[in-house]
């Protein structure tokens, strides 16, 4: 099985062989259910499938800033002729953010399921009987099968605490969502609120001033969405953009 998968239809070695082998070697002590050769084969199946849909080009020596909370390397760009997607490895992002991989995996799995629902809804509305792919390109499960001790997991039949998970290619466009679900969620949201306020004001303008705001108990606050929900904290737009990228430095004067 492995030999067949690792060769392309033309009988050539897969261009993703090195990537798959490095990913398996990196996780050698966490491999679950299958051995190294089988795991490499499963990764290659996913990579080759994505490459047929949107050809992949490797990227080297390009680190992506994770809004000041770390850096992760950009690995591939996929271009289907209409849209290009830049990919990072979820485990690289999780490591930079100090995010336990089973939790990061669960988030990616949930978001991928939402994308699948959106894609199938679009397919039905299009009504041509074909299954699309466009909305399902942001989270690509690589099918490597891994396991790790997890003190927060429910005990299995033998009383062991562990979680199984996989690794993913994730779109650079989804990094804000990933950071907002990571252990840095609160700090990231605090940093980005003024920039988000500017974005919403640009989209909706003074219409926001006509939307009243309410307290947690449902009582009107007397304010409006423009000033309360989408406040810019008195920052200029440039200051708001710098704050959005400042990482864990939460001092209001540290812009």
Buried (B, 14 or more C-beta within 10 A) or exposed (E): EBEEBBBBEEEEEBBBBEBBBEBBEEBEEBBBEBEBBBBBBBBBBBBBEBBEEBEBEEBEEEEBEBBBBBEBBBBBBBEEEEEEBBBBBBBBBBBBBEBBBBBBBBBBBEBBEEBEEEBBEEBEEEEEEEEEEBBBBBBBBBBBBBBBEBEEBEEEEEEEEBBBBBBBBBBBEBBBBBBBBBBBEEBBEBBBBBBBBBBBBEEBEEEBBEBEBEEEEEEEEEBBBBEBBBBBEEBEBEBBBBBBBBBEEEEEEEB
